[in-house]
């Protein structure tokens, strides 16, 4: 008799990871593959979808090969970055690279469409407010600027459904990822005919949306043999990576949120019902399906996250590894004020124009101080998001940390101090994979993932804010907000390339 292992695949913008867990939540196998997105122009960010798909299949095969004797993969689910889609033809051939979240070329198209369709109606249907990041705007851009490609495409698949299609022959995706297209009716859980008609697309051009943990299909023998899988491996619906991460790290209770520090820095607070409000809409704070039945979530985020640390190391300290570089940060807060728009902003502004700004940078500033000042800027942006969530009755009292950006203790402490909130650390290193794996297991056991034995990870440490530093950051936050408003209102005076 073999022991079952449940495999979660996490498809990101810079790498794909796979991790398999047994029914006790213990990690049994893992693998990853890196790839790079391209930025051919400032507003364009694209990924080679064939490379991503091949990498995902490779990590599955590697995980299977690395399993101990007597263990086998029983079920698979996918955690996927949001918004990016890949056009394929009727034979399943990939026709073009994916435009990922940071690709803002569709700003004009989504602005015009939203004005014509109606902002409030769009929010009422989807639970989201418009941005060039969402699939809807990118699809409108494709139809306008590449009509031959649009005509040739039979389907437009996000990375979850692209991989599910490759594994099972059926294009299917979880509700949370379907919502990130901005084509999905969040109340009725189906593609919105009203939005599709206005945009000039058909429901048949997209994957089948399914509840998280629903069975999408099984891996046929020919593909299973190629990957080293056994017969009858089930593939279940997963979803958007932020939702999968929150499930995987156990952040599914009221007043608690996952705090993910990856390329995107993000809060995911969970709601007991589908809350739509003027306050949430005005702050671009969405409402969409969580991974547990009947629950919903919001996402508050900065599109500048650990990508800033990677950029800083590459350009200013290539001789350091990340730990050595972060060790140079001073313990005390800095006087530096950073507006962290090194990419387009996330919530609450969806600002694609305002550039990053650093104030109080002097000749006496050390590299460690500058780095900490940049990290503080991201944390202050997230503090603003926490303030806006609280104004909409989504008060956070505890955060559960996940992601590579929180591996260094000084970074966790910095964020606890800035936010003046305790941050819990768990024994989970790959929460997105773990969340998807829980859904894979729930599909076989026909049980909601939070009711599975050993679903919640162990708490390793609770990082409390330092009262004195928290007071300093509270005062700094008020100053930071004034500088933020000033720069966002006057960036047009800056020379642009």
Protein Blocks (a to p, Z undefined) as FASTA:
>chain_A
ZZdddddddddfkbccdddddfkopafbdcddddddddfbfkbccddfklmmmmmmmmmm
mmmmmpcehiacfbdcddddehiacdddfkopafbdcddfklcklmmmmmmmmmmnopkl
mmmmnopacdfkbmklmmmmmmmmmmmlmmmpmbdcdfklmmmmmmnopacddfklmmmn
opacfklopadfklmmmnopafklpccdddehiafbdcdfklmmmnopaehiacddfbdf
klmmmmmnopabghiacddddfbdcdddddfbdcddfklmmnopacdddfbehiacdddd
dfbdfkmmmmmmmmmmmmbcfklmmmmpcfbdcfbdcdfbfbccddfklpakbccddehi
afklcfklmmmmmmmmmmmmmmmmmmmmmmnopacfbdcdedjklmpmklmmmmmmmnop
acdddfbfblmlmmmmmmmmmmmnopafklpghkbccdfbdcdddfklmmmmmmmmmmmm
mmmmmmmmmmmmpccZZ
